[in-house]
């Protein structure tokens, strides 16, 4: 009797398995795009300063860059939008001569001004990310503090603490060179500004490391950004600004108004 019961139970289980519906395993939704955030360091190189006394490379940062890539077979690729660019610039320059001295400290934030599609657009080909637009609304805001008898003379900022506002204006970045997995990138030295007072030329180089990656919806941003910049709003140049009574003619005035013998310069 027990033997027949077990045979019946086995038959019922077999029939149940035969007619049970097959449930497909859940698959994650395909990514429309990839949003990748990087922490970024910057080398600011100044040249053409009076008598070369302010020439040097100054490490600043950290900063932040967020890129949105098209999806290419489950990986970042194709069209790229730079959603945001921010760089903290804080350092002190000490200038000492036989009769003059000054200590100039800058505490500022440089950033792009985004529109609906971010601050810049580009295309990733292989591991090279070339930019098809400048970084829009590139601006620097903060304070600059000068201490010493040289302050207010020969183009140095005025004594004490002053507000600092430069830009906004477009700046053309050099291509980003990405690792194959897009987890790191570098940007070679890129000209960002030249000024006549103080006389100097500024270049920046960047290095970024991924801190976040997320699957996000695709966008339909157009690569066309309207009219081309005018002659008074050309890339990497600003018409000027005012910071507490002295004129800033472009972004190179961000830091060195005086020569530097500090360890920050190389």
DRENNUDO-122785 format. One record per residue: x negated, z negated, y of N, C-alpha, C in turn. Coordinates in steps of 0.05 Angstrom, whole numbers, padded with zeros to 5 digits, always signed. Atoms other than C-alpha are relative to their C-alpha. Layout:
XZYXZYXZY/...
***
This chain:
-00017+00000-00024+00000+00000+00000-00018+00000+00025/+00019+00001-00023-00056-00019+00048-00015+00025+00003/+00016-00026+00000-00094+00044+00028+00016+00021+00014/-00017-00021-00012-00034+00088+00048+00002-00005+00031/-00002+00007-00029-00028+00050+00115-00024+00010+00016/+00025-00008-00013-00101+00063+00134-00001+00031+00002/+00001-00029-00001-00094+00137+00115+00019+00010+00021/-00019-00008-00021-00033+00143+00160-00011-00004+00028/+00011+00006-00026-00068+00110+00218-00022+00020+00007/+00021-00020-00005-00128+00156+00211+00011+00027+00008/-00012-00026-00005-00083+00217+00210+00012+00001+00029/-00012+00002-00026-00046+00194+00273-00021+00001+00022/+00021-00001-00020-00111+00183+00311-00012+00028+00003/+00011-00028-00001-00136+00252+00292+00018+00018+00015/-00019-00016-00014-00072+00284+00317-00001-00006+00030/+00001+00008-00028-00076+00244+00382-00023+00011+00014/+00024-00011-00012-00147+00266+00395+00003+00030+00004/-00002-00030-00001-00128+00339+00381+00017+00008+00023/-00019-00008-00021-00071+00340+00432-00007-00013+00027/+00006+00013-00026-00103+00295+00486-00011+00020+00019/+00010-00019-00019-00116+00333+00550-00029-00006+00006/+00027+00002-00007-00188+00346+00569-00003-00004+00030/+00002+00006-00029-00205+00314+00637-00028+00007+00009/+00026-00009-00010-00262+00348+00675-00013-00023+00015/+00015+00021-00015-00316+00302+00703+00001+00007+00030/-00002-00004-00028-00310+00292+00777-00027+00010+00011/+00024-00012-00012-00360+00335+00817+00001-00006+00030/+00000+00005-00029-00383+00316+00887+00006+00026+00016/-00007-00024-00016-00356+00364+00941-00026+00013+00010/+00023-00015-00010-00404+00419+00963-00004-00007+00030/+00007+00006-00028-00440+00404+01029+00003+00024+00017/-00001-00022-00019-00423+00447+01088-00026+00001+00016/+00025+00002-00016-00486+00423+01125-00013-00027-00007/+00016+00024+00004-00540+00370+01123-00009-00011+00027/+00009+00013-00024-00552+00320+01179-00024-00018-00007/+00024+00015+00006-00623+00292+01178-00011-00013+00025/+00012+00015-00023-00650+00238+01225-00029-00006-00006/+00029+00005+00002-00724+00230+01238-00009-00020+00021/+00014+00016-00020-00765+00176+01271-00025+00015+00008/+00020-00019-00011-00816+00211+01316-00021-00015+00017/+00021+00009-00018-00883+00195+01348-00010+00024+00017/+00008-00022-00018-00912+00235+01406-00028-00006+00011/+00025+00000-00015-00982+00250+01433+00004+00015+00026/-00002-00013-00027-00979+00265+01508-00029+00005+00009/+00027-00007-00010-01041+00303+01531+00002+00010+00028/+00001-00008-00028-01056+00309+01605-00028+00012+00005/+00024-00014-00008-01108+00357+01633+00002+00009+00029/+00000-00010-00027-01128+00388+01699+00005-00021+00021/-00003+00021-00020-01126+00321+01734-00024+00000+00019/+00022+00000-00019-01170+00310+01796-00026-00011-00012/+00026+00007+00011-01243+00308+01773+00001-00007-00030/-00003+00005+00028-01217+00302+01702+00003-00030-00007/+00000+00029+00005-01211+00226+01710+00025-00009-00015/-00024+00008+00014-01140+00224+01683+00005+00016-00026/-00004-00016+00024-01150+00274+01626-00001-00018-00025/+00000+00016+00024-01134+00245+01558+00025+00004-00017/-00023-00001+00019-01086+00238+01499+00011-00028-00002/-00013+00026+00000-01036+00181+01501+00022-00001-00021/-00020+00003+00021-00995+00158+01441+00024-00015+00011/-00024+00012-00010-00923+00143+01459+00021+00001-00023/-00021+00000+00019-00859+00130+01421+00007-00029-00007/-00011-00021+00017-00824+00117+01377+00024+00014+00013/-00022-00016-00009-00771+00170+01387+00018+00006-00024/-00021-00006+00021-00712+00199+01348+00009+00029+00004/-00011-00027+00001-00692+00270+01329+00020+00002-00022/-00021-00005+00020-00628+00289+01292+00004+00030-00002/-00004-00028+00005-00624+00358+01261+00024+00004-00020/-00021-00008+00019-00563+00391+01228-00007+00028-00011/+00007-00025+00013-00581+00445+01177+00024+00011-00015/-00018-00012+00019-00537+00495+01142-00008-00008-00028/+00006+00005+00028-00531+00484+01067-00009+00026-00013/+00010-00022+00016-00572+00532+01024-00006-00009-00028/+00003+00007+00028-00561+00521+00950-00006-00030-00004/+00003+00029+00003-00555+00446+00959-00023-00012+00015/+00023+00010-00015-00614+00439+01006+00003+00009+00030/+00000-00009-00028-00624+00442+01082-00013+00027+00004/+00012-00026-00005-00637+00513+01107+00016+00016+00020/-00015-00018-00017-00615+00571+01150+00001-00009+00029/-00004+00007-00029-00586+00556+01219-00003-00030+00004/+00005+00028-00005-00606+00490+01251+00009-00006+00029/-00007+00011-00027-00578+00450+01310-00015-00026+00004/+00011+00025-00008-00618+00396+01344+00022-00016+00014/-00022+00015-00011-00563+00345+01356-00009-00019+00022/+00009+00019-00021-00605+00296+01396-00030-00001-00001/+00029+00005-00003-00676+00284+01421-00003-00023+00020/+00006+00022-00017-00700+00218+01449-00029-00009-00005/+00028+00010+00003-00771+00192+01462-00005-00022+00020/+00007+00023-00017-00791+00124+01489-00029+00004+00009/+00027-00004-00011-00852+00131+01535-00007-00024+00017/+00008+00025-00013-00885+00066+01553-00030-00004-00004/+00028+00007+00001-00958+00055+01569-00011-00005+00028/+00012+00008-00025-01005+00030+01622-00027+00014+00004/+00025-00013-00007-01062+00066+01657-00015-00018+00021/+00017+00016-00018-01119+00026+01690-00020+00019+00012/+00019-00016-00014-01161+00061+01743-00018-00018+00017/+00019+00017-00015-01224+00028+01770-00023+00017+00010/+00024-00012-00012-01277+00055+01817-00015-00022+00015/+00016+00020-00013-01329+00020+01859+00016-00015+00021/-00015+00012-00022-01280+00007+01916+00030+00000-00004/-00029-00003+00004-01211+00024+01888+00008-00008-00028/-00011+00006+00027-01167+00001+01831+00030+00002+00001/-00030-00001+00002-01096+00011+01807+00007-00003-00030/-00011+00002+00027-01056-00007+01746+00029+00010+00001/-00026-00014-00001-00997+00039+01733+00013-00002-00027/-00016+00003+00025-00944+00022+01680+00025+00016+00002/-00024-00016+00001-00890+00071+01661+00017-00009-00024/-00019+00007+00022-00828+00051+01620+00024+00018+00004/-00020-00021-00004-00783+00111+01611+00011+00010-00027/-00013-00013+00023-00737+00147+01563+00003+00030+00006/-00004-00029-00002-00741+00223+01555+00019+00009-00021/-00021-00009+00019-00682+00258+01523+00011+00027+00008/-00015-00024-00006-00644+00322+01518+00029-00007+00006/-00028+00004-00007-00574+00328+01546+00018+00018-00017/-00014-00017+00019-00527+00352+01490+00025+00013+00012/-00027-00011-00004-00468+00399+01495+00014-00002-00027/-00016+00001+00025-00417+00412+01439-00017+00006-00025/+00016-00008+00023-00472+00441+01395-00027-00015+00000/+00026+00014+00000-00528+00391+01410-00017+00007+00024/+00019-00005-00022-00590+00402+01452-00016+00025-00003/+00015-00024+00005-00622+00463+01419+00009+00012-00026/-00006-00014+00025-00612+00515+01364-00025+00015-00010/+00022-00014+00012-00660+00547+01315+00007+00010-00027/-00004-00011+00027-00669+00580+01247-00024-00008-00016/+00021+00008+00018-00708+00554+01188-00006+00023-00019/+00009-00022+00018-00748+00608+01152-00024-00011-00015/+00021+00014+00016-00789+00580+01095-00002-00029+00008/+00004+00027-00010-00818+00516+01123-00003+00000+00030/+00003-00002-00029-00821+00540+01196+00027+00001+00013/-00024+00001-00015-00765+00520+01242-00005+00010+00028/+00004-00012-00026-00766+00567+01302+00025-00004+00017/-00022+00006-00018-00724+00550+01363+00009+00025+00015/-00011-00023-00013-00678+00604+01391+00011-00007+00028/-00008+00008-00027-00660+00563+01453-00019-00023+00008/+00015+00024-00009-00697+00512+01497+00016-00025-00005/-00014+00026+00000-00681+00438+01494+00014-00002+00027/-00016+00000-00025-00625+00432+01545+00000-00027+00013/-00002+00024-00015-00623+00381+01599-00022-00021-00005/+00023+00018+00006-00692+00352+01584-00006-00017+00025/+00002+00017-00023-00698+00292+01629-00014-00026-00007/+00013+00026+00003-00737+00227+01639+00011-00019+00021/-00011+00021-00018-00708+00163+01669-00013-00026-00008/+00012+00026+00005-00740+00095+01676-00011-00012+00025/+00014+00013-00023-00787+00056+01721-00030+00004-00002/+00029-00001-00002-00859+00060+01744-00009-00022+00018/+00009+00023-00015-00898+00000+01769-00030+00004+00006/+00028-00004-00009-00963+00004+01809-00010-00026+00013/+00013+00023-00011-01010-00054+01824-00028+00007+00007/+00028-00005-00008-01075-00050+01863-00001+00013+00027/+00003-00010-00027-01103-00026+01929+00004+00031+00001/-00003-00029+00000-01098+00048+01908+00030+00008+00001/-00029-00007+00001-01021+00045+01903+00009+00010+00027/-00010-00012-00024-00988+00089+01954-00020+00018+00014/+00020-00017-00012-01052+00128+01968-00008+00022-00019/+00011-00023+00016-01078+00196+01945+00019+00009-00022/-00019-00009+00020-01014+00211+01907+00007-00021-00021/-00008+00022+00018-01010+00144+01870+00028-00009+00007/-00026+00010-00007-00940+00114+01865-00001-00024+00019/+00000+00022-00019-00920+00062+01917-00004-00027-00014/+00003+00026+00012-00936-00011+01906+00026-00011-00011/-00023+00013+00012-00889-00050+01862+00014+00018-00020/-00016-00014+00020-00834-00025+01817+00018+00020+00013/-00016-00021-00011-00799+00041+01831+00016+00013-00023/-00015-00015+00019-00744+00080+01796-00013+00027-00004/+00012-00026+00007-00767+00143+01760+00022+00018-00012/-00019-00019+00010-00721+00203+01750-00011+00028+00002/+00011-00027+00000-00746+00272+01729+00019+00018-00016/-00018-00018+00013-00704+00332+01711+00029-00005+00009/+00003-00015+00025-00659+00352+01679-00007+00029+00003/+00007-00028+00001-00684+00421+01660-00006+00008-00028/+00006-00010+00028-00697+00465+01599-00030-00001-00006/+00028+00000+00010-00761+00457+01558-00001+00014-00027/+00002-00016+00024-00781+00506+01504-00020-00014-00019/+00017+00013+00020-00808+00471+01441-00013+00021-00018/+00013-00016+00021-00858+00502+01393+00015-00004-00027/-00013+00003+00026-00835+00512+01321-00007-00027-00013/+00005+00023+00017-00828+00451+01276-00010+00011-00027/+00010-00007+00027-00869+00457+01212+00009-00022-00019/-00012+00019+00018-00829+00422+01157-00014-00001-00027/+00008+00001+00028-00851+00397+01089+00021+00015-00016/-00019-00016+00017-00818+00434+01031+00026-00014-00005/-00025+00015+00003-00768+00378+01022+00013-00009+00026/-00011+00006-00027-00756+00373+01097-00001-00030+00007/+00001+00028-00005-00774+00299+01096-00018-00007+00023/+00018+00005-00023-00829+00305+01149-00002+00026+00015/+00006-00024-00016-00846+00353+01205-00021-00006+00021/+00019+00002-00023-00899+00366+01258+00006+00022+00019/-00001-00021-00020-00898+00404+01323-00027+00000+00014/+00026-00003-00013-00964+00430+01351+00003-00004+00030/+00000+00004-00029-00983+00418+01424+00016+00021+00014/-00019-00017-00014-00930+00446+01469-00001-00006+00030/-00001+00004-00029-00934+00457+01544+00027-00009+00009/-00026+00010-00010-00880+00417+01579+00002+00000+00031/-00002+00001-00029-00899+00415+01653-00028+00004+00013/+00024-00001-00016-00950+00430+01707+00008-00007+00029/-00006+00009-00027-00952+00397+01775-00024+00003+00019/+00021-00003-00021-00991+00407+01840-00007-00027+00012/+00005+00026-00012-00984+00335+01864+00014-00022-00016/+00029-00003+00004-01014+00300+01827-00006+00025-00017/+00008-00025+00013-01053+00360+01800-00005-00006-00030/+00004+00005+00028-01045+00359+01724+00019+00017-00016/-00016-00015+00019-01017+00395+01663+00006-00017-00024/-00008+00017+00022-00978+00361+01607+00008+00016-00024/-00008-00011+00026-00972+00380+01533+00009-00024-00018/-00008+00021+00020-00937+00341+01477-00003+00012-00028/+00000-00006+00029-00946+00342+01401+00016-00021-00014/-00018+00019+00013-00896+00310+01354-00005-00001-00030/+00001+00004+00029-00895+00282+01283+00024-00017-00008/-00025+00013+00007-00830+00262+01249+00002-00007-00030/-00004+00009+00028-00810+00225+01185+00029-00006-00004/-00029+00003+00005-00740+00226+01154+00006-00030-00005/-00010+00027+00005-00701+00160+01156+00028+00001-00010/-00028-00002+00009-00631+00185+01139+00007+00029-00005/-00010-00027+00006-00598+00246+01106+00028-00003-00010/-00028+00002+00007-00523+00258+01099+00012+00028-00002/-00016-00024+00003-00476+00313+01075+00022-00001+00020/-00020+00000-00022-00431+00333+01134+00014+00027+00000/-00015-00026-00002-00379+00387+01149-00016+00021+00016/+00013-00022-00015-00403+00455+01173+00014+00002+00027/-00010-00005-00027-00394+00475+01246+00000+00029+00006/-00002-00028-00008-00379+00540+01281-00012+00004+00027/+00013-00003-00026-00425+00532+01341-00011+00028+00003/+00011-00026-00005-00443+00598+01373-00029-00002+00009/+00028+00000-00009-00516+00615+01384-00003+00009+00029/+00001-00009-00028-00498+00644+01452+00006-00024+00018/-00002+00023-00017-00508+00592+01506+00005+00007+00029/-00007-00007-00028-00484+00630+01567-00022+00014+00014/+00019-00015-00016-00525+00657+01624-00028-00011-00003/+00028+00008+00002-00600+00656+01623-00007-00017+00024/+00008+00017-00023-00636+00604+01666-00009+00017+00024/+00008-00014-00024-00648+00624+01737-00029-00006+00006/+00028+00004-00006-00717+00628+01769-00006-00028+00009/+00004+00027-00009-00707+00559+01799+00005-00020-00022/-00006+00017+00023-00687+00531+01730-00013+00010-00025/+00014-00012+00022-00739+00564+01686-00009-00022-00019/+00009+00020+00020-00761+00530+01621-00025-00014+00009/+00024+00016-00004-00812+00474+01628-00007-00004+00029/+00005+00003-00028-00804+00470+01703+00024-00013+00014/-00022+00013-00014-00763+00426+01750-00004+00004+00030/+00002-00004-00029-00746+00435+01823-00010-00025+00014/+00011+00025-00011-00765+00362+01835+00020-00022+00002/-00018+00023-00002-00736+00294+01846-00013-00020+00019/+00011+00021-00017-00746+00231+01886+00001-00026-00014/+00002+00027+00011-00769+00163+01863-00011-00018+00022/+00007+00020-00021-00769+00111+01919-00020+00012+00021/+00014-00010-00023-00796+00156+01973-00023+00020-00006/+00021-00020+00006-00847+00200+01936+00012+00021-00018/-00012-00022+00013-00832+00268+01909-00013+00006-00027/+00009-00007+00027-00837+00285+01835+00006+00030-00003/-00005-00029+00000-00846+00360+01829+00007+00010-00028/-00009-00007+00027-00838+00364+01753-00009-00022-00020/+00003+00021+00019-00845+00326+01688-00028-00010-00004/+00028+00010+00003-00921+00321+01688-00005-00024+00017/+00003+00024-00016-00912+00268+01741+00010-00025-00014/-00011+00023+00015-00883+00223+01687-00020-00023-00001/+00018+00022+00005-00947+00183+01676-00023-00002+00020/+00025+00006-00014-01015+00193+01708+00001+00009+00029/+00004-00006-00028-01018+00189+01783-00028-00008+00009/+00027+00009-00006-01087+00158+01780-00018+00006-00024/+00019-00004+00022-01150+00168+01739+00001-00024-00018/-00003+00022+00020-01155+00126+01676-00026-00004-00015/+00022+00008+00018-01211+00089+01641+00010-00018-00022/-00012+00018+00019-01162+00052+01596-00005+00010-00028/+00004-00009+00028-01169+00053+01519+00021+00019-00009/-00022-00018+00009-01103+00091+01514-00008+00029+00001/+00008-00027-00002-01136+00156+01536-00023+00007-00018/+00022-00008+00018-01180+00195+01489-00010+00027+00009/
***
